[in-house]
């Protein structure tokens, strides 16, 4: 574990913040100051930092040579070797030697220096073993070969005097390592840089995911960290997948950089919010809206159009939306984001919706987002686009849906009864008491207020009224058939000359997208069906 001085921070009086960590991931969008963040740490801790810049040449020499240990190590550490230069002068002029005085944007071109150090160390290692001075059986080049072949098991490295070759396992033909792919070369380079760093170094790796396939990247950096347990690793990345995979590392989120000052936050270890979710939304410049559904779902596709001023993030279930909205609200001082939730109505009563709205949880008027696609305004817009008479189509759609509703009537009553009952049982979680006896008393008292006969009777009356009165609005509000079959059973696709329900969904989404660029009236008809507190 190393102590680490962090850069000056926006809105803080102190110039530096010192933390004690083993590994760190600094994550942020392009332009948020990550590379400058790493360069700052290198500048303040150069004696013990080895930084691997994202601006680096991966041109691997065809051959290399050995040198004196002093020459090879200084050229590797400082970027140059000058025989008459003192150690103090090296540490004063390292930015010029290594980066040509451009530590942020300067191109790092040190593959040759790495190979020189590796072949020099390999030669000295062999001499020491020959002279009986070293019991270590593996040189750094040997260790690179082992790790490289473990990460890339279908390739072999062949190390010869001053040259490195490779070949596929199943072929005897070998070729010079300078002809390897970018991914193969960067893996060799990174292993070499990490192994050659001084003991107890702080290793800063900028854009660690560059040229490395997603399927092996986690294993690769696990191996590097295990190979150098004495070192601390600091990764600078914009890749959320990479950041979330480094599960044991402290996460620092860089928001912006201006005039030598960063706006950044250290993610709390004890947060009730999943770390990956935190990382995914922290860079948003828009308010956040958590919704039900999954990535690419109909929910997300719809809300990204009609609520384009928000960053839409699907979380799956209704419970997850409520939980994470609440958790983000509680940590508002940390992230300073406006966060809201949006869920389907299901079996929620009006008073429950009001309470949810107070917590910035919005509620869709309908049991499923699919039902929005069958409201009258939407159907009329689709008919107009397809040159169909909307009165005829609407009449037939309603007729089809009420026939389907009648078929599903008893099933729908049962589904709604289960949802109401589940909500009543969920409310039992709120009971509390000082001892078990009091808890039992409160529990039994609460159970007595659950009137099952009345619940069943109210549901029967309500659903029968929808059918008898042909109340289309109430049908869309409470009809929630399984397998999202409402559009299919409405028969609207054949009425409009479309083949599949997905074709109709795509048509509506396209109409909404165009409407957003025009009057916005159609989108407004969707938004009017979302219950939320107007601030």
ZAVO-777355 format. One record per residue (C-alpha): residue in one letter; x, z, y; residue number from 0. Coordinates in Angstrom, 2 decimals, always signed. Layout:
! ZAVO-777355
code:X:Z:Y:pos
a:X:Z:Y:NUM
...
! end
This chain:
! ZAVO-777355
code:X:Z:Y:pos
x:+0.00:+0.00:+0.00:0
x:+1.30:-0.95:+3.45:1
x:+0.53:+0.20:+6.96:2
x:-0.54:-2.74:+9.06:3
x:-0.87:-3.11:+12.83:4
x:-3.90:-5.27:+13.71:5
x:-4.24:-7.30:+16.94:6
x:-5.92:-6.14:+20.16:7
x:-9.67:-6.10:+19.75:8
x:-12.42:-7.06:+22.16:9
x:-14.39:-4.12:+23.61:10
x:-11.80:-1.56:+22.51:11
x:-9.44:+0.47:+24.68:12
x:-6.65:+0.77:+22.14:13
x:-4.19:-2.10:+21.91:14
x:-3.45:-1.86:+18.19:15
x:-5.38:-0.60:+15.21:16
x:-3.30:+0.57:+12.24:17
x:-4.78:+0.37:+8.74:18
x:-3.35:+1.26:+5.33:19
x:-4.23:-1.33:+2.72:20
x:-2.92:-3.20:-0.29:21
x:-4.66:-6.58:-0.02:22
x:-6.68:-8.10:+2.84:23
x:-8.83:-11.21:+3.28:24
x:-9.25:-12.37:+6.87:25
x:-12.24:-14.70:+6.93:26
x:-13.85:-16.64:+9.74:27
x:-14.99:-20.05:+10.90:28
x:-12.57:-22.75:+12.07:29
x:-11.37:-21.89:+15.56:30
x:-12.05:-18.15:+15.24:31
x:-8.36:-17.23:+15.51:32
x:-7.41:-16.60:+11.86:33
x:-4.01:-18.34:+12.02:34
x:-3.16:-16.56:+15.29:35
x:-4.27:-13.31:+13.60:36
x:-1.75:-13.92:+10.80:37
x:+0.98:-14.96:+13.25:38
x:+0.39:-11.75:+15.22:39
x:+0.87:-9.64:+12.08:40
x:+4.04:-11.60:+11.25:41
x:+5.38:-11.12:+14.78:42
x:+4.80:-7.36:+14.75:43
x:+6.12:-6.86:+11.21:44
x:+8.63:-9.70:+10.73:45
x:+11.23:-7.57:+8.88:46
x:+8.76:-7.13:+6.01:47
x:+6.43:-10.14:+6.36:48
x:+6.69:-13.50:+4.63:49
x:+4.07:-15.90:+6.00:50
x:+3.12:-19.13:+4.22:51
x:+1.61:-21.36:+6.89:52
x:-1.28:-23.76:+6.35:53
x:+0.77:-26.30:+8.34:54
x:+3.32:-27.04:+5.65:55
x:+4.90:-30.07:+4.09:56
x:+4.40:-30.42:+0.35:57
x:+7.09:-33.07:+0.05:58
x:+9.11:-31.86:-2.93:59
x:+12.72:-33.11:-3.13:60
x:+13.67:-35.10:-6.24:61
x:+16.74:-32.91:-6.72:62
x:+18.30:-29.78:-5.32:63
x:+21.56:-27.85:-5.38:64
x:+22.81:-24.31:-5.40:65
x:+24.53:-22.54:-2.53:66
x:+25.82:-19.08:-1.79:67
x:+23.18:-16.36:-2.15:68
x:+23.55:-15.45:+1.51:69
x:+23.05:-19.03:+2.68:70
x:+20.07:-19.65:+0.36:71
x:+18.29:-16.38:+1.21:72
x:+18.75:-16.69:+4.99:73
x:+17.61:-20.33:+5.00:74
x:+14.54:-19.34:+2.99:75
x:+13.68:-16.33:+5.17:76
x:+14.56:-17.67:+8.62:77
x:+14.33:-21.44:+8.15:78
x:+18.02:-22.06:+8.89:79
x:+21.51:-20.84:+8.06:80
x:+24.27:-20.44:+10.63:81
x:+27.46:-18.85:+9.19:82
x:+28.54:-17.19:+12.41:83
x:+25.12:-15.80:+13.30:84
x:+24.60:-12.04:+13.05:85
x:+21.56:-10.48:+11.36:86
x:+20.38:-9.24:+14.75:87
x:+20.50:-12.78:+16.14:88
x:+18.50:-14.07:+13.17:89
x:+15.72:-11.57:+13.87:90
x:+15.75:-12.42:+17.57:91
x:+15.61:-16.20:+17.03:92
x:+13.50:-16.48:+13.88:93
x:+10.61:-18.27:+15.62:94
x:+12.94:-21.03:+16.76:95
x:+14.75:-21.29:+13.42:96
x:+11.62:-21.29:+11.27:97
x:+8.89:-22.82:+13.45:98
x:+10.79:-24.53:+16.30:99
x:+9.18:-21.94:+18.59:100
x:+5.68:-23.00:+17.49:101
x:+4.57:-20.34:+14.99:102
x:+0.89:-21.34:+15.30:103
x:+1.07:-25.12:+15.07:104
x:+4.61:-25.83:+13.93:105
x:+4.99:-27.69:+10.62:106
x:+6.67:-25.56:+7.96:107
x:+9.03:-27.82:+6.01:108
x:+10.87:-25.57:+3.59:109
x:+10.29:-26.91:+0.07:110
x:+13.99:-27.87:-0.07:111
x:+15.04:-24.38:+1.00:112
x:+12.80:-22.84:-1.67:113
x:+14.34:-25.04:-4.39:114
x:+17.87:-24.29:-3.18:115
x:+17.19:-20.56:-3.42:116
x:+15.60:-20.96:-6.87:117
x:+18.50:-22.98:-8.31:118
x:+21.04:-20.65:-6.66:119
x:+19.30:-17.58:-8.11:120
x:+19.04:-19.32:-11.50:121
x:+22.77:-20.14:-11.50:122
x:+23.79:-16.61:-10.45:123
x:+21.39:-15.18:-13.02:124
x:+23.04:-17.21:-15.79:125
x:+26.51:-16.12:-14.65:126
x:+25.54:-12.45:-14.64:127
x:+24.09:-12.69:-18.15:128
x:+27.24:-14.48:-19.32:129
x:+29.36:-11.72:-17.78:130
x:+27.14:-9.01:-19.24:131
x:+26.07:-7.77:-15.81:132
x:+22.33:-8.51:-16.07:133
x:+19.97:-7.63:-18.91:134
x:+17.04:-9.51:-17.32:135
x:+16.20:-12.44:-19.56:136
x:+14.12:-14.48:-17.10:137
x:+15.17:-16.05:-13.83:138
x:+12.68:-16.78:-11.07:139
x:+12.56:-20.42:-12.20:140
x:+11.70:-19.24:-15.72:141
x:+8.90:-17.09:-14.36:142
x:+7.57:-19.99:-12.26:143
x:+7.49:-22.16:-15.40:144
x:+5.49:-19.52:-17.31:145
x:+2.96:-18.96:-14.52:146
x:+2.61:-22.65:-13.65:147
x:+1.90:-23.58:-17.27:148
x:-0.56:-20.70:-17.60:149
x:-2.56:-21.99:-14.62:150
x:-2.19:-25.64:-15.69:151
x:-2.19:-25.40:-19.50:152
x:-2.27:-29.18:-20.05:153
x:+1.11:-29.69:-18.33:154
x:+4.67:-28.62:-19.10:155
x:+7.59:-28.05:-16.72:156
x:+11.10:-29.05:-17.74:157
x:+13.91:-27.41:-15.76:158
x:+17.27:-29.18:-15.76:159
x:+20.39:-28.86:-13.62:160
x:+19.26:-29.47:-10.04:161
x:+16.02:-31.17:-11.10:162
x:+12.53:-30.33:-12.33:163
x:+10.38:-32.62:-14.46:164
x:+6.87:-32.42:-15.85:165
x:+4.82:-34.10:-18.55:166
x:+1.34:-33.82:-20.09:167
x:+1.23:-31.83:-23.32:168
x:+0.21:-34.79:-25.48:169
x:+2.83:-37.20:-24.05:170
x:+6.62:-37.28:-24.31:171
x:+7.10:-39.28:-21.12:172
x:+8.37:-37.06:-18.32:173
x:+8.47:-37.70:-14.59:174
x:+10.14:-36.01:-11.63:175
x:+8.21:-33.06:-10.22:176
x:+8.30:-34.70:-6.78:177
x:+5.66:-37.08:-8.17:178
x:+3.25:-34.31:-9.12:179
x:-0.22:-34.15:-7.58:180
x:-0.80:-32.11:-4.41:181
x:-2.45:-29.38:-6.46:182
x:+0.41:-29.17:-8.96:183
x:+3.02:-29.08:-6.19:184
x:+1.22:-26.46:-4.09:185
x:+0.84:-24.18:-7.12:186
x:+4.61:-24.48:-7.81:187
x:+5.37:-23.89:-4.13:188
x:+3.16:-20.81:-3.79:189
x:+4.48:-19.21:-6.99:190
x:+8.03:-19.80:-5.77:191
x:+7.34:-18.44:-2.27:192
x:+5.73:-15.30:-3.68:193
x:+8.46:-14.64:-6.27:194
x:+11.27:-15.18:-3.74:195
x:+9.85:-12.83:-1.11:196
x:+11.77:-9.59:-0.59:197
x:+10.69:-6.44:-2.42:198
x:+7.70:-4.66:-0.85:199
x:+6.88:-7.62:+1.38:200
x:+3.63:-8.34:+3.17:201
x:+2.71:-11.86:+2.06:202
x:+0.45:-13.82:+4.44:203
x:-1.07:-16.96:+2.90:204
x:-2.96:-19.25:+5.27:205
x:-5.69:-21.42:+3.68:206
x:-4.96:-20.23:+0.12:207
x:-7.59:-22.58:-1.31:208
x:-5.85:-25.75:-0.04:209
x:-5.43:-28.38:-2.82:210
x:-6.33:-25.88:-5.58:211
x:-9.38:-26.55:-7.72:212
x:-12.17:-23.99:-7.44:213
x:-12.23:-23.44:-11.21:214
x:-8.68:-22.01:-11.31:215
x:-8.20:-20.50:-7.86:216
x:-9.34:-16.97:-8.75:217
x:-7.19:-16.81:-11.89:218
x:-4.20:-18.18:-9.96:219
x:-4.21:-15.53:-7.25:220
x:-4.93:-12.79:-9.78:221
x:-1.73:-13.84:-11.57:222
x:+0.26:-13.89:-8.33:223
x:-0.92:-10.41:-7.37:224
x:-0.09:-9.06:-10.84:225
x:+3.35:-10.67:-10.65:226
x:+4.14:-8.89:-7.36:227
x:+2.40:-5.48:-7.48:228
x:+4.96:-4.23:-4.94:229
x:+3.65:-6.62:-2.28:230
x:+0.56:-6.69:-0.12:231
x:-1.32:-10.00:+0.08:232
x:-3.11:-11.10:+3.24:233
x:-5.22:-14.24:+2.90:234
x:-6.51:-16.25:+5.88:235
x:-9.52:-18.36:+4.91:236
x:-12.82:-19.87:+6.00:237
x:-13.90:-20.23:+2.35:238
x:-16.66:-17.72:+1.50:239
x:-16.31:-18.28:-2.25:240
x:-12.63:-17.40:-2.13:241
x:-13.18:-14.37:+0.11:242
x:-15.91:-12.92:-2.11:243
x:-13.80:-13.40:-5.27:244
x:-11.05:-11.11:-3.95:245
x:-13.16:-8.11:-4.85:246
x:-10.48:-5.45:-4.38:247
x:-9.35:-6.66:-0.95:248
x:-10.37:-5.33:+2.43:249
x:-12.35:-7.95:+4.34:250
x:-11.83:-8.61:+8.04:251
x:-14.23:-10.99:+9.78:252
x:-12.82:-12.84:+12.80:253
x:-15.55:-13.95:+15.17:254
x:-13.60:-15.42:+18.07:255
x:-10.30:-15.49:+19.93:256
x:-9.63:-15.89:+23.62:257
x:-6.61:-15.15:+25.82:258
x:-4.82:-12.95:+23.31:259
x:-7.88:-10.89:+22.38:260
x:-9.78:-11.15:+19.11:261
x:-13.37:-10.24:+18.40:262
x:-13.27:-9.07:+14.81:263
x:-14.78:-6.48:+12.50:264
x:-13.60:-4.72:+9.36:265
x:-16.35:-4.93:+6.74:266
x:-17.43:-1.46:+5.58:267
x:-16.70:-0.57:+1.94:268
x:-19.86:+1.53:+1.57:269
x:-22.35:-1.00:+2.87:270
x:-25.64:-1.36:+0.91:271
x:-25.48:-5.07:+1.72:272
x:-23.82:-7.35:-0.88:273
x:-20.41:-8.35:+0.46:274
x:-20.90:-12.06:-0.23:275
x:-24.14:-12.05:+1.76:276
x:-22.36:-10.34:+4.63:277
x:-19.64:-12.99:+4.63:278
x:-22.10:-15.87:+4.44:279
x:-24.06:-14.94:+7.56:280
x:-21.59:-13.11:+9.80:281
x:-20.37:-16.32:+11.37:282
x:-23.83:-17.47:+12.39:283
x:-24.44:-18.15:+16.06:284
x:-28.21:-18.08:+15.45:285
x:-30.59:-15.26:+14.48:286
x:-30.77:-14.75:+10.71:287
x:-33.97:-15.23:+8.71:288
x:-33.98:-14.02:+5.10:289
x:-36.58:-15.76:+2.95:290
x:-37.77:-15.83:-0.63:291
x:-36.66:-18.60:-2.97:292
x:-33.27:-20.08:-3.81:293
x:-30.81:-22.50:-2.23:294
x:-32.45:-25.92:-1.92:295
x:-35.92:-24.54:-2.66:296
x:-39.08:-25.79:-0.97:297
x:-39.17:-22.59:+1.09:298
x:-35.73:-23.22:+2.52:299
x:-36.31:-26.92:+3.17:300
x:-39.53:-26.18:+5.07:301
x:-38.27:-23.26:+7.14:302
x:-35.05:-25.05:+8.11:303
x:-37.27:-27.59:+9.85:304
x:-39.96:-25.48:+11.52:305
x:-37.64:-22.54:+12.26:306
x:-34.55:-24.52:+13.19:307
x:-33.46:-21.91:+15.74:308
x:-32.66:-19.56:+12.84:309
x:-30.06:-19.51:+10.10:310
x:-32.20:-19.57:+6.96:311
x:-30.84:-17.60:+4.00:312
x:-32.79:-17.49:+0.69:313
x:-32.41:-14.23:-1.24:314
x:-34.73:-14.73:-4.22:315
x:-37.38:-12.04:-4.46:316
x:-39.62:-10.43:-1.87:317
x:-37.98:-7.06:-2.57:318
x:-34.51:-8.43:-1.79:319
x:-35.72:-9.87:+1.49:320
x:-37.20:-6.53:+2.56:321
x:-34.20:-4.49:+1.38:322
x:-31.54:-6.65:+3.03:323
x:-33.44:-7.05:+6.29:324
x:-33.72:-3.26:+6.50:325
x:-30.03:-2.79:+5.59:326
x:-28.86:-5.30:+8.22:327
x:-31.08:-3.69:+10.84:328
x:-29.48:-0.32:+10.14:329
x:-26.00:-1.78:+10.67:330
x:-26.89:-3.74:+13.78:331
x:-24.17:-2.10:+15.90:332
x:-21.56:-3.46:+13.50:333
x:-22.57:-7.12:+13.30:334
x:-24.75:-7.46:+16.44:335
x:-26.91:-10.14:+14.80:336
x:-30.68:-10.52:+15.15:337
x:-32.03:-10.33:+11.61:338
x:-35.57:-10.97:+10.34:339
x:-37.29:-11.43:+7.00:340
x:-40.08:-13.76:+5.87:341
x:-42.07:-13.20:+2.67:342
x:-45.21:-14.56:+1.02:343
x:-48.44:-12.59:+1.37:344
x:-49.11:-11.97:-2.34:345
x:-51.54:-9.02:-2.56:346
x:-50.62:-7.32:+0.69:347
x:-53.37:-5.74:+2.78:348
x:-53.59:-6.31:+6.52:349
x:-52.30:-2.82:+7.32:350
x:-49.26:-3.42:+5.08:351
x:-48.53:-6.66:+6.91:352
x:-48.73:-4.83:+10.23:353
x:-46.20:-2.24:+9.02:354
x:-43.87:-4.97:+7.75:355
x:-44.13:-6.82:+11.07:356
x:-43.01:-3.67:+12.88:357
x:-39.82:-3.83:+10.79:358
x:-39.30:-7.52:+11.67:359
x:-40.54:-8.68:+8.27:360
x:-42.81:-11.67:+8.81:361
x:-45.50:-12.57:+6.30:362
x:-46.73:-16.01:+5.37:363
x:-50.51:-16.22:+5.39:364
x:-50.52:-17.69:+1.87:365
x:-49.49:-16.51:-1.56:366
x:-47.07:-19.43:-1.98:367
x:-45.23:-21.68:+0.47:368
x:-46.61:-24.70:-1.47:369
x:-50.09:-23.91:-0.11:370
x:-48.98:-24.80:+3.44:371
x:-48.63:-28.41:+2.33:372
x:-52.40:-28.54:+1.70:373
x:-53.70:-27.21:+5.02:374
x:-56.00:-29.67:+6.80:375
x:-53.63:-30.53:+9.67:376
x:-50.87:-31.43:+7.23:377
x:-53.13:-33.56:+5.04:378
x:-54.48:-35.41:+8.09:379
x:-50.94:-36.19:+9.27:380
x:-50.03:-37.49:+5.82:381
x:-53.18:-39.64:+5.70:382
x:-52.41:-41.11:+9.10:383
x:-48.89:-42.00:+8.02:384
x:-50.13:-43.62:+4.79:385
x:-53.04:-45.38:+6.56:386
x:-55.70:-43.50:+4.58:387
x:-59.04:-42.11:+5.82:388
x:-58.44:-38.41:+6.20:389
x:-62.11:-37.43:+5.80:390
x:-62.31:-39.08:+2.39:391
x:-58.98:-37.62:+1.23:392
x:-59.78:-34.11:+2.50:393
x:-63.18:-34.12:+0.83:394
x:-61.69:-35.12:-2.52:395
x:-58.74:-32.70:-2.26:396
x:-61.09:-29.78:-1.57:397
x:-63.38:-30.82:-4.41:398
x:-60.43:-30.97:-6.81:399
x:-59.00:-27.64:-5.72:400
x:-62.29:-25.77:-5.94:401
x:-62.79:-27.20:-9.45:402
x:-59.29:-26.02:-10.35:403
x:-59.96:-22.65:-8.71:404
x:-63.11:-22.21:-10.79:405
x:-61.14:-22.93:-13.97:406
x:-58.54:-20.34:-12.96:407
x:-60.99:-17.80:-11.49:408
x:-60.67:-15.00:-14.06:409
x:-56.92:-15.51:-14.33:410
x:-56.57:-15.31:-10.56:411
x:-58.61:-12.10:-10.44:412
x:-56.36:-10.56:-13.08:413
x:-53.20:-11.65:-11.27:414
x:-54.42:-10.23:-7.98:415
x:-55.56:-6.99:-9.67:416
x:-52.08:-6.57:-11.18:417
x:-50.43:-7.13:-7.80:418
x:-52.67:-4.61:-6.06:419
x:-52.11:-2.10:-8.83:420
x:-48.37:-2.65:-8.73:421
x:-48.41:-2.05:-4.98:422
x:-50.34:+1.19:-5.46:423
x:-47.85:+2.35:-8.08:424
x:-44.97:+1.33:-5.84:425
x:-46.38:+3.56:-3.13:426
x:-46.05:+6.51:-5.52:427
x:-42.31:+6.37:-4.90:428
x:-42.91:+7.98:-1.52:429
x:-44.22:+11.27:-2.93:430
x:-41.85:+14.21:-2.77:431
x:-41.77:+17.95:-3.33:432
x:-39.38:+20.86:-3.62:433
x:-39.80:+21.35:-7.37:434
x:-41.14:+19.60:-10.48:435
x:-44.47:+21.42:-10.34:436
x:-45.10:+20.31:-6.79:437
x:-44.03:+16.80:-7.65:438
x:-46.52:+16.65:-10.54:439
x:-49.29:+17.98:-8.31:440
x:-48.66:+15.38:-5.62:441
x:-48.37:+12.63:-8.23:442
x:-51.68:+13.50:-9.90:443
x:-53.37:+13.84:-6.51:444
x:-52.12:+10.41:-5.52:445
x:-53.34:+8.93:-8.80:446
x:-56.82:+10.29:-8.19:447
x:-57.06:+8.18:-5.06:448
x:-56.46:+4.97:-7.00:449
x:-60.05:+3.85:-7.63:450
x:-59.71:+1.26:-10.35:451
x:-63.43:+0.48:-10.58:452
x:-63.68:-0.12:-6.84:453
x:-60.52:-2.25:-6.88:454
x:-61.93:-4.43:-9.64:455
x:-65.33:-4.73:-7.96:456
x:-63.85:-5.65:-4.57:457
x:-61.68:-8.34:-6.16:458
x:-64.64:-9.81:-8.08:459
x:-66.76:-10.01:-4.92:460
x:-63.93:-11.49:-2.87:461
x:-62.97:-14.23:-5.31:462
x:-66.59:-15.10:-6.14:463
x:-67.30:-15.47:-2.42:464
x:-64.42:-17.92:-2.01:465
x:-65.96:-20.11:-4.68:466
x:-69.58:-19.75:-3.62:467
x:-68.93:-20.34:+0.09:468
x:-66.34:-23.03:-0.56:469
x:-64.03:-21.22:+1.87:470
x:-61.01:-23.53:+1.88:471
x:-58.89:-21.29:+4.14:472
x:-59.41:-18.30:+1.86:473
x:-58.69:-20.45:-1.18:474
x:-55.28:-21.39:+0.21:475
x:-54.67:-17.78:+1.17:476
x:-55.40:-16.24:-2.23:477
x:-55.04:-19.04:-4.79:478
x:-51.70:-18.58:-6.48:479
x:-51.59:-20.54:-9.77:480
x:-48.54:-20.37:-11.98:481
x:-45.86:-23.07:-12.07:482
x:-46.64:-24.12:-8.48:483
x:-49.34:-26.53:-9.65:484
x:-51.57:-26.61:-6.57:485
x:-50.34:-29.93:-5.18:486
x:-50.53:-31.58:-8.61:487
x:-54.10:-30.43:-9.22:488
x:-55.24:-31.42:-5.74:489
x:-54.62:-35.04:-6.83:490
x:-53.40:-35.79:-3.31:491
x:-50.52:-37.88:-4.63:492
x:-52.76:-40.52:-6.21:493
x:-55.11:-40.36:-3.21:494
x:-52.18:-41.31:-0.94:495
x:-50.58:-43.76:-3.35:496
x:-47.66:-41.48:-4.26:497
x:-46.27:-40.89:-7.74:498
x:-45.16:-37.24:-7.87:499
x:-45.81:-33.94:-6.09:500
x:-42.18:-34.04:-4.93:501
x:-42.90:-37.35:-3.18:502
x:-45.69:-35.69:-1.24:503
x:-43.47:-32.69:-0.38:504
x:-40.76:-35.06:+0.88:505
x:-43.32:-36.98:+2.93:506
x:-44.59:-33.82:+4.62:507
x:-41.07:-32.57:+5.32:508
x:-40.16:-35.91:+6.88:509
x:-43.29:-35.81:+9.05:510
x:-42.42:-32.29:+10.18:511
x:-38.86:-33.35:+11.00:512
x:-40.11:-36.22:+13.15:513
x:-42.70:-33.94:+14.76:514
x:-39.94:-31.53:+15.80:515
x:-38.39:-34.37:+17.80:516
x:-41.79:-35.29:+19.28:517
x:-44.66:-32.98:+20.27:518
x:-44.05:-30.20:+17.76:519
x:-47.80:-29.79:+17.24:520
x:-47.63:-30.20:+13.45:521
x:-44.81:-27.68:+13.17:522
x:-46.79:-25.30:+15.34:523
x:-49.68:-25.44:+12.87:524
x:-47.26:-24.17:+10.22:525
x:-45.86:-21.42:+12.45:526
x:-49.38:-20.21:+13.26:527
x:-49.74:-19.28:+9.61:528
x:-46.87:-16.79:+9.75:529
x:-47.75:-13.26:+10.80:530
x:-45.09:-11.69:+12.99:531
x:-44.75:-9.38:+15.94:532
x:-44.28:-11.33:+19.15:533
x:-41.48:-9.75:+21.14:534
! end
